């Protein structure tokens, strides 16, 4: 059984930082790309960031470029999203997801809510 | 970059067939694969169509995908609607850097 479990969400003031984690199990985490996708309350899905299987290539949505950093620790099967200079518009549920060898995002976590508010 | 536009909401009766649209604004719909995700209330998304018209294992054949270059749109058709199909549906494609682009989503109500 595949599990992706996000953590690290919470309430944070604008301009502050937060680091999200995604613990993976049940599949060969080290072999697959990993994504972060977010969903603002009552809104649609927005792709945020992608890391290649080994962390050597990283890509970001324009809305977070320069503020968010995706990384992974393949020895611990954990994906991270470091978020700095947070804004109200970053308020969302953040999902980690992976194709896991498929041609679509096959595995999704349950999401962790980040609320940016003073 | 480009935008994928979806109607905000669609409703249809059980047993009927519904077709959801996803129109690409800028660029050609056929230049990159289109995928569809279903998101039931309170749940994470799951894929129902990939590579324009392929179904993952476990997705019933009531779900089908297509693209129409003349309308520059992709379509998700669900036949024999069931109440369990009530969900938000998102189309997704790739930009020139193979990065993901999602549509705004359509809320399907089955009543």
Interface residues (C-beta under 8 A of the other chain):
Chain A: X35 X37 X44 X45 X46 X47 X50 X59 X61 X62 X95 X102 X103 X104 X105 X106 X108 X109 X110 X111
Chain B: X1 X33 X35 X37 X39 X44 X45 X46 X47 X50 X51 X54 X56 X88 X90 X92 X97 X99 X100 X101 X102 X103 X104 X105
